[in-house]
């Protein structure tokens, strides 16, 4: 999935984010909804609540980056929780763009092209697992 250097860059950048995770989570959703108002209706939880779940999930993923198998199973579980919502593939780009934007504006001078590339690779891998899990689930559901 990611090489050692990419993992290091992600862990370093996330260590700056964690102490500000409440504010940054809130900024992420504000930006996501301002750019894509049509997806706001999917979220029933308070932004505060949802933001805490997202930030804790990202922390778990980042802490576990060396343990690929465990991580893929964990991401599949998260994907299954999304089955309850009418989420489309293009929503993953919206979420990914909002995440990268929020990290970039908060990390300022510690953000560079290499860090950005590592984050994009991580996010794309997570999105890929989530999308393929949701497709598998839909197909087996239709077959039964
Ligand atoms: C990297 C990708 C993503 C991660 C890590 C992620 C993570 C999470 C987590 C941890 C939850 C809470 C689940 C629970 O209640 O235990 C959640 C809920 C949710 N996610 Fe995601 N998510 C991702 C992508 C998306 C995308 C692309 C959408 C589409 C807009 C989306 C929409 C939702 C919705 C609607 C909920 C339920 C919120 C509510 O009940 O108010 N997620 N997500």
py3Dmol code that shows the C-alpha trace and the ligand (Angstrom):
import py3Dmol

protein = """\
ATOM      1  CA  UNK A   1       0.000   0.000   0.000  1.00  0.00           C
ATOM      2  CA  UNK A   2       2.315   2.797   1.222  1.00  0.00           C
ATOM      3  CA  UNK A   3       6.076   2.716   1.577  1.00  0.00           C
ATOM      4  CA  UNK A   4       7.923   3.586   4.784  1.00  0.00           C
ATOM      5  CA  UNK A   5       8.620   7.186   3.779  1.00  0.00           C
ATOM      6  CA  UNK A   6       4.987   7.826   2.851  1.00  0.00           C
ATOM      7  CA  UNK A   7       3.875   6.352   6.187  1.00  0.00           C
ATOM      8  CA  UNK A   8       6.333   8.587   8.021  1.00  0.00           C
ATOM      9  CA  UNK A   9       5.106  11.718   6.206  1.00  0.00           C
ATOM     10  CA  UNK A  10       1.478  10.871   7.014  1.00  0.00           C
ATOM     11  CA  UNK A  11       2.235  10.138  10.673  1.00  0.00           C
ATOM     12  CA  UNK A  12       4.224  13.373  11.022  1.00  0.00           C
ATOM     13  CA  UNK A  13       1.502  15.501   9.490  1.00  0.00           C
ATOM     14  CA  UNK A  14      -1.242  13.774  11.509  1.00  0.00           C
ATOM     15  CA  UNK A  15       0.670  14.442  14.738  1.00  0.00           C
ATOM     16  CA  UNK A  16       0.164  18.181  14.101  1.00  0.00           C
ATOM     17  CA  UNK A  17      -3.542  17.654  13.398  1.00  0.00           C
ATOM     18  CA  UNK A  18      -4.490  15.494  16.418  1.00  0.00           C
ATOM     19  CA  UNK A  19      -4.190  18.245  19.082  1.00  0.00           C
ATOM     20  CA  UNK A  20      -6.547  20.418  16.961  1.00  0.00           C
ATOM     21  CA  UNK A  21      -8.780  17.597  15.767  1.00  0.00           C
ATOM     22  CA  UNK A  22     -12.077  19.131  17.022  1.00  0.00           C
ATOM     23  CA  UNK A  23     -11.538  22.365  15.104  1.00  0.00           C
ATOM     24  CA  UNK A  24     -10.091  20.656  12.062  1.00  0.00           C
ATOM     25  CA  UNK A  25     -12.916  18.100  11.884  1.00  0.00           C
ATOM     26  CA  UNK A  26     -15.411  20.945  12.037  1.00  0.00           C
ATOM     27  CA  UNK A  27     -13.539  22.860   9.315  1.00  0.00           C
ATOM     28  CA  UNK A  28     -13.505  19.722   7.143  1.00  0.00           C
ATOM     29  CA  UNK A  29     -17.318  19.322   7.269  1.00  0.00           C
ATOM     30  CA  UNK A  30     -17.936  23.069   6.842  1.00  0.00           C
ATOM     31  CA  UNK A  31     -15.773  23.061   3.714  1.00  0.00           C
ATOM     32  CA  UNK A  32     -17.290  19.786   2.430  1.00  0.00           C
ATOM     33  CA  UNK A  33     -20.848  21.116   2.771  1.00  0.00           C
ATOM     34  CA  UNK A  34     -20.037  24.577   1.422  1.00  0.00           C
ATOM     35  CA  UNK A  35     -18.563  23.023  -1.747  1.00  0.00           C
ATOM     36  CA  UNK A  36     -21.143  20.216  -2.037  1.00  0.00           C
ATOM     37  CA  UNK A  37     -24.392  21.371  -0.375  1.00  0.00           C
ATOM     38  CA  UNK A  38     -26.301  18.457  -1.951  1.00  0.00           C
ATOM     39  CA  UNK A  39     -24.673  15.885   0.361  1.00  0.00           C
ATOM     40  CA  UNK A  40     -25.462  17.657   3.624  1.00  0.00           C
ATOM     41  CA  UNK A  41     -28.869  15.957   3.789  1.00  0.00           C
ATOM     42  CA  UNK A  42     -27.158  12.536   4.146  1.00  0.00           C
ATOM     43  CA  UNK A  43     -25.776  13.505   7.560  1.00  0.00           C
ATOM     44  CA  UNK A  44     -28.193  13.305  10.483  1.00  0.00           C
ATOM     45  CA  UNK A  45     -25.666  13.309  13.303  1.00  0.00           C
ATOM     46  CA  UNK A  46     -24.395  16.607  14.680  1.00  0.00           C
ATOM     47  CA  UNK A  47     -21.239  17.778  12.921  1.00  0.00           C
ATOM     48  CA  UNK A  48     -19.444  17.603  16.270  1.00  0.00           C
ATOM     49  CA  UNK A  49     -20.390  13.965  16.704  1.00  0.00           C
ATOM     50  CA  UNK A  50     -19.643  12.969  13.126  1.00  0.00           C
ATOM     51  CA  UNK A  51     -16.392  14.884  13.148  1.00  0.00           C
ATOM     52  CA  UNK A  52     -15.185  13.023  16.257  1.00  0.00           C
ATOM     53  CA  UNK A  53     -16.001   9.654  14.621  1.00  0.00           C
ATOM     54  CA  UNK A  54     -14.160  10.583  11.432  1.00  0.00           C
ATOM     55  CA  UNK A  55     -11.072  11.937  13.212  1.00  0.00           C
ATOM     56  CA  UNK A  56     -10.884   8.885  15.540  1.00  0.00           C
ATOM     57  CA  UNK A  57     -11.222   6.585  12.531  1.00  0.00           C
ATOM     58  CA  UNK A  58      -8.428   8.363  10.656  1.00  0.00           C
ATOM     59  CA  UNK A  59      -6.251   8.175  13.783  1.00  0.00           C
ATOM     60  CA  UNK A  60      -6.845   4.414  14.026  1.00  0.00           C
ATOM     61  CA  UNK A  61      -6.024   3.968  10.333  1.00  0.00           C
ATOM     62  CA  UNK A  62      -2.836   6.029  10.599  1.00  0.00           C
ATOM     63  CA  UNK A  63      -1.652   4.252  13.752  1.00  0.00           C
ATOM     64  CA  UNK A  64      -2.241   0.900  12.006  1.00  0.00           C
ATOM     65  CA  UNK A  65      -0.647   1.739   8.654  1.00  0.00           C
ATOM     66  CA  UNK A  66       2.013  -0.946   9.100  1.00  0.00           C
ATOM     67  CA  UNK A  67      -0.614  -3.664   9.633  1.00  0.00           C
ATOM     68  CA  UNK A  68      -2.256  -3.949   6.285  1.00  0.00           C
ATOM     69  CA  UNK A  69      -4.482  -6.967   6.867  1.00  0.00           C
ATOM     70  CA  UNK A  70      -6.046  -5.656  10.043  1.00  0.00           C
ATOM     71  CA  UNK A  71      -6.482  -2.314   8.380  1.00  0.00           C
ATOM     72  CA  UNK A  72      -8.278  -3.626   5.317  1.00  0.00           C
ATOM     73  CA  UNK A  73     -10.713  -5.577   7.519  1.00  0.00           C
ATOM     74  CA  UNK A  74     -11.327  -2.467   9.589  1.00  0.00           C
ATOM     75  CA  UNK A  75     -11.976  -0.318   6.491  1.00  0.00           C
ATOM     76  CA  UNK A  76     -14.413  -2.952   5.216  1.00  0.00           C
ATOM     77  CA  UNK A  77     -16.358  -2.651   8.482  1.00  0.00           C
ATOM     78  CA  UNK A  78     -16.510   1.138   8.054  1.00  0.00           C
ATOM     79  CA  UNK A  79     -17.664   0.588   4.463  1.00  0.00           C
ATOM     80  CA  UNK A  80     -20.484  -1.697   5.636  1.00  0.00           C
ATOM     81  CA  UNK A  81     -21.712   1.043   7.981  1.00  0.00           C
ATOM     82  CA  UNK A  82     -22.061   3.275   4.904  1.00  0.00           C
ATOM     83  CA  UNK A  83     -24.420   0.810   3.234  1.00  0.00           C
ATOM     84  CA  UNK A  84     -27.300   2.490   5.030  1.00  0.00           C
ATOM     85  CA  UNK A  85     -26.786   5.722   3.048  1.00  0.00           C
ATOM     86  CA  UNK A  86     -27.300   6.507  -0.638  1.00  0.00           C
ATOM     87  CA  UNK A  87     -23.597   7.197  -1.204  1.00  0.00           C
ATOM     88  CA  UNK A  88     -22.384   7.454  -4.810  1.00  0.00           C
ATOM     89  CA  UNK A  89     -18.859   6.865  -6.091  1.00  0.00           C
ATOM     90  CA  UNK A  90     -18.415  10.552  -6.933  1.00  0.00           C
ATOM     91  CA  UNK A  91     -18.990  11.456  -3.265  1.00  0.00           C
ATOM     92  CA  UNK A  92     -15.601   9.900  -2.500  1.00  0.00           C
ATOM     93  CA  UNK A  93     -13.867  12.575  -4.594  1.00  0.00           C
ATOM     94  CA  UNK A  94     -15.774  15.310  -2.771  1.00  0.00           C
ATOM     95  CA  UNK A  95     -14.733  13.928   0.623  1.00  0.00           C
ATOM     96  CA  UNK A  96     -11.140  13.344  -0.542  1.00  0.00           C
ATOM     97  CA  UNK A  97     -10.788  16.876  -1.927  1.00  0.00           C
ATOM     98  CA  UNK A  98     -12.202  18.393   1.271  1.00  0.00           C
ATOM     99  CA  UNK A  99      -9.833  16.301   3.398  1.00  0.00           C
ATOM    100  CA  UNK A 100      -6.723  17.268   1.411  1.00  0.00           C
ATOM    101  CA  UNK A 101      -7.789  20.926   1.364  1.00  0.00           C
ATOM    102  CA  UNK A 102      -8.348  20.980   5.139  1.00  0.00           C
ATOM    103  CA  UNK A 103      -4.995  19.337   5.865  1.00  0.00           C
ATOM    104  CA  UNK A 104      -3.183  21.688   3.501  1.00  0.00           C
ATOM    105  CA  UNK A 105      -4.574  24.913   4.957  1.00  0.00           C
ATOM    106  CA  UNK A 106      -3.904  23.794   8.519  1.00  0.00           C
ATOM    107  CA  UNK A 107      -0.432  22.343   8.020  1.00  0.00           C
ATOM    108  CA  UNK A 108       0.769  25.426   6.109  1.00  0.00           C
ATOM    109  CA  UNK A 109       4.588  25.282   5.769  1.00  0.00           C
ATOM    110  CA  UNK A 110       4.831  21.659   6.945  1.00  0.00           C
ATOM    111  CA  UNK A 111       2.714  20.617   3.930  1.00  0.00           C
ATOM    112  CA  UNK A 112       4.615  19.892   0.723  1.00  0.00           C
ATOM    113  CA  UNK A 113       4.081  18.047  -2.565  1.00  0.00           C
ATOM    114  CA  UNK A 114       5.492  14.787  -1.216  1.00  0.00           C
ATOM    115  CA  UNK A 115       3.197  14.855   1.835  1.00  0.00           C
ATOM    116  CA  UNK A 116       0.249  15.668  -0.410  1.00  0.00           C
ATOM    117  CA  UNK A 117       1.059  12.734  -2.719  1.00  0.00           C
ATOM    118  CA  UNK A 118       1.270  10.351   0.276  1.00  0.00           C
ATOM    119  CA  UNK A 119      -2.124  11.531   1.581  1.00  0.00           C
ATOM    120  CA  UNK A 120      -3.739  11.215  -1.835  1.00  0.00           C
ATOM    121  CA  UNK A 121      -2.387   7.669  -2.121  1.00  0.00           C
ATOM    122  CA  UNK A 122      -3.733   6.770   1.340  1.00  0.00           C
ATOM    123  CA  UNK A 123      -7.143   8.308   0.715  1.00  0.00           C
ATOM    124  CA  UNK A 124      -7.473   6.653  -2.702  1.00  0.00           C
ATOM    125  CA  UNK A 125      -6.650   3.277  -1.196  1.00  0.00           C
ATOM    126  CA  UNK A 126      -9.255   3.736   1.571  1.00  0.00           C
ATOM    127  CA  UNK A 127     -11.851   4.877  -0.984  1.00  0.00           C
ATOM    128  CA  UNK A 128     -11.015   1.927  -3.243  1.00  0.00           C
ATOM    129  CA  UNK A 129     -11.572  -0.581  -0.398  1.00  0.00           C
ATOM    130  CA  UNK A 130     -14.804   1.158   0.639  1.00  0.00           C
ATOM    131  CA  UNK A 131     -16.191   1.268  -2.901  1.00  0.00           C
ATOM    132  CA  UNK A 132     -15.301  -2.350  -3.691  1.00  0.00           C
ATOM    133  CA  UNK A 133     -16.785  -3.540  -0.368  1.00  0.00           C
ATOM    134  CA  UNK A 134     -20.021  -1.721  -1.107  1.00  0.00           C
ATOM    135  CA  UNK A 135     -20.182  -3.249  -4.614  1.00  0.00           C
ATOM    136  CA  UNK A 136     -19.506  -6.766  -3.275  1.00  0.00           C
ATOM    137  CA  UNK A 137     -22.237  -6.299  -0.721  1.00  0.00           C
ATOM    138  CA  UNK A 138     -24.752  -5.019  -3.303  1.00  0.00           C
ATOM    139  CA  UNK A 139     -24.030  -7.925  -5.668  1.00  0.00           C
ATOM    140  CA  UNK A 140     -24.366 -10.617  -2.984  1.00  0.00           C
ATOM    141  CA  UNK A 141     -27.520  -8.890  -1.743  1.00  0.00           C
ATOM    142  CA  UNK A 142     -29.033  -9.008  -5.244  1.00  0.00           C
ATOM    143  CA  UNK A 143     -27.985 -12.633  -5.697  1.00  0.00           C
ATOM    144  CA  UNK A 144     -29.687 -13.834  -2.510  1.00  0.00           C
TER     145      UNK A 144
END
"""
ligand_1 = """\
43
LIG
C -12.245 7.902 3.718
C -13.508 7.736 3.605
C -14.474 7.740 4.750
C -14.280 7.439 6.084
C -12.996 7.032 6.782
C -15.568 7.593 6.728
C -15.803 7.380 8.082
C -17.046 7.387 8.665
C -17.335 6.969 10.031
C -16.295 6.484 11.035
C -18.650 7.100 10.221
C -19.422 6.812 11.515
C -19.961 5.397 11.464
C -20.629 5.024 12.789
O -21.685 5.574 13.087
O -20.043 4.239 13.535
C -19.229 7.603 8.995
C -20.573 7.878 8.814
C -21.095 8.446 7.685
N -20.395 8.703 6.525
Fe -18.470 8.323 6.153
N -16.499 7.985 5.810
C -15.866 8.088 4.591
C -16.418 8.448 3.390
C -17.715 8.898 3.244
C -18.266 9.405 2.004
C -17.546 9.515 0.665
C -19.540 9.753 2.271
C -20.518 10.367 1.287
C -21.005 11.545 1.415
C -19.804 9.467 3.685
C -20.986 9.670 4.341
C -21.282 9.263 5.622
C -22.599 9.382 6.246
C -23.850 9.967 5.588
C -22.482 8.880 7.536
C -23.570 8.837 8.609
C -23.631 10.182 9.267
C -24.822 10.405 10.174
O -25.386 9.451 10.687
O -25.115 11.569 10.371
N -18.665 8.951 4.233
N -18.240 7.761 8.069
"""
view = py3Dmol.view(width=600, height=400)
view.addModel(protein, "pdb")
view.setStyle({"model": 0}, {"cartoon": {"style": "trace"}})
view.addModel(ligand_1, "xyz")
view.setStyle({"model": 1}, {"stick": {}})
view.zoomTo()
view.show()
